[in-house]
Every structure is written in C-alpha cells, then in structure tokens.
Amino acid sequence: MTSTDTTTQGHEAAALLEHTRSAVDPHLRSAVESLPGGMRRVAMYHFGWENADGSPASGQAGKAIRPALVIAAARAMGGDPDRAVRAAVAVELVHNFTLLHDDVIDEDATRRHRPTAWAVFGVPDAVITGDAMLALAQRLLADDAHPAAARASSRLSSCVIELCAGQQADCAFEERGPDEVSLDECLTMATAKTGALLGCACALGALYAGAEERDVGAMDGFGREAGLAFQLIDDLIGIWGDTARTGKPVGADLAAHKKSLPVVAALTSGTPAAAELAALYKGPMTTADEVARAADAVERAGGRDWAQVCAGDRMARAAHHLSRAVPDLASAGDLMALAEFVTRRSR
C-alpha cells in the first residue's frame, strides 16, 4: 500500500469514526443518563461529558472504534446500519465497562489526559459504575425488537466471559517470573482481552444485517485478527508512545512490569538483551533511566520489530477472513479503512 493510499484510508476512517460518534453518542448518552445519580455522575465523567463537579465538559467518549466496526460490518453485509446503532451502543458500553475496571486493576491514574474515574471518585464507585454499564449493554439488547437481538445478546455475553478470562490471565502473568510466560500464552491472552470484543463488534453488525452463521463467524475472525494487530501496536505505543498524545507516562507498562507482547517476544528471544531485560524485570524500575534501559533492551532483543511484523501478518489474516464473508472487498472498504487506521496509528 502506498503512502497516498494509507493517507486516504486514514481520512476515510476518521470521517467514519466522526459519523459513528454523531450517530451513537445521543443513544449512548441517553443510556448513561438512565443510571441512578451516583453512578450517572461517575459515568458522565468517565465519558468526558462532565467534570468531576458535575459541570459540563467538552471531552469525547473515546475514538468510537468498536461501534464503528458494528455499523461498518452491517453495511458491508448489505444491512441497514441505522438498525445496528443499538448494538453499537451496547458494544461501546461493554468496552467502557472494561476500561473502568482495567484502570482500577492496573492502578492507572490517567486516561484521555485527565484523572481516571477511580482516582477521582474512588475504587468502589468506579467498579460499581462499570458493572452498571455492563448491565445497561445487556438491557439495550434485551429490549431490542430486532430479530437478531437475542443472538447478539448471547454472543456479547460469551465475549464478556472471554474478556474476563483474558484479563485474569494478564493479571496472573504479573505474578510469574520474566522467563515463565510463553509467547503463545501471551498471544492467547491478548486475543481474548482485545481481539474478542472487536470480533464481537463485527459479528453483531453481521447479525443485524441478517447474515448466515458462517459469515457471522468470518466477520468475527476478521475483528479478532484486526484486534490482535491493534493490541500489538498498542503495546508498542505503551513503550514508545508520546505522552503528549497518549495522555499516559512513557514506559508505564515497563515500570509496572507488564508482560506485553513486545516484552515477552524480547524475553523469549534468547539474546543477551533478553537477559538484561529479565534482570530489570526482577527488580523495581523506579527511575526514568531504568525504564529507558528496559525499552532499549526490548528493541535490541527484537521485540519491537517482531511486534510490527506480527501486526502486519495479523492484518493479512484479517483480510482473509473478511474475504470469506464479503468476496468483493471493495464493498467492505469501511471495515478495511478502520482496521488500517487502528494498526497504523502512532498514539
């Protein structure tokens, strides 16, 4: 793909995300505003619509990648994307349920350039609000008269269980030594933690378009592979991203001894740099110099290059899955533009 093609797809994806946000936000906000007072306040803050004191804020509720996949998948399968908006909102609520919980688990103090919900309102309120968002997502589908709603609800529930399994595995990795986590285990964890929801988003869009189960499965496969590519790039950004753009400290994952994909690839490389990285991971990394040394060791051990190559491979697999459901990929341009956008971003 040429740089011109990439730029064009980037513009297309940005326009699609903006259109999705304008279509989804009113319904998302209406759902959130149905929560009881305390939880509503936390949720409104988390989505960027209010400040901590309840005054209006001008923030956005994330990039809308997952709801955009729902709508784009419905369109690619010949359905009416407007009828899939409720499913798109449900997916976005589930995504934000995971964000609220992840911030607590990881003790992340910043998201979207301001303090996380738990840092402002406390852990109990953040966790409970996340739970309420999950219930809201299921209620949206349960109350939907669309003939695909029941299957969509079942699929979303299965996805959440898989997400939780991925999160549990991720937490368990932190208790294991730097040489005790295999790359296959890490890939399985990332597929569950990130790929599952992107796959579910695409599958729900296909369901709402009336697709056959074979095509629904192919769309799920597309989203999963694109999701794993997304996670690979996200892990790279977690090490080398620009704080001014990400809103998070550089190297925070390294300082927390997270066994992200590039790190595990580096640790299992059998190189001298792998041994250096393992030694750093066995002790606290409290200084910027130690974090910088760890990042350098990941790169010298091949973790950065491996992640970039693997992301490209996963995108090729995603395109293969998509071609099974949509033989003429030209009609799935929105999906491909979104997938390219999330795997070529730098923040």
Secondary structure as GFF3:
##gff-version 3
##sequence-region A 1 347
A	DSSP	alpha_helix	3	33	.	.	.	ID=ss1
A	DSSP	alpha_helix	37	46	.	.	.	ID=ss2
A	DSSP	alpha_helix	65	76	.	.	.	ID=ss3
A	DSSP	three_ten_helix	81	84	.	.	.	ID=ss4
A	DSSP	alpha_helix	85	106	.	.	.	ID=ss5
A	DSSP	beta_strand	110	111	.	.	.	ID=ss6
A	DSSP	beta_strand	114	115	.	.	.	ID=ss7
A	DSSP	alpha_helix	117	121	.	.	.	ID=ss8
A	DSSP	alpha_helix	123	142	.	.	.	ID=ss9
A	DSSP	alpha_helix	149	174	.	.	.	ID=ss10
A	DSSP	alpha_helix	183	190	.	.	.	ID=ss11
A	DSSP	pi_helix	191	195	.	.	.	ID=ss12
A	DSSP	alpha_helix	196	208	.	.	.	ID=ss13
A	DSSP	alpha_helix	213	240	.	.	.	ID=ss14
A	DSSP	alpha_helix	243	246	.	.	.	ID=ss15
A	DSSP	alpha_helix	252	255	.	.	.	ID=ss16
A	DSSP	alpha_helix	261	267	.	.	.	ID=ss17
A	DSSP	alpha_helix	272	281	.	.	.	ID=ss18
A	DSSP	alpha_helix	288	300	.	.	.	ID=ss19
A	DSSP	alpha_helix	303	325	.	.	.	ID=ss20
A	DSSP	three_ten_helix	329	332	.	.	.	ID=ss21
A	DSSP	alpha_helix	333	344	.	.	.	ID=ss22
###
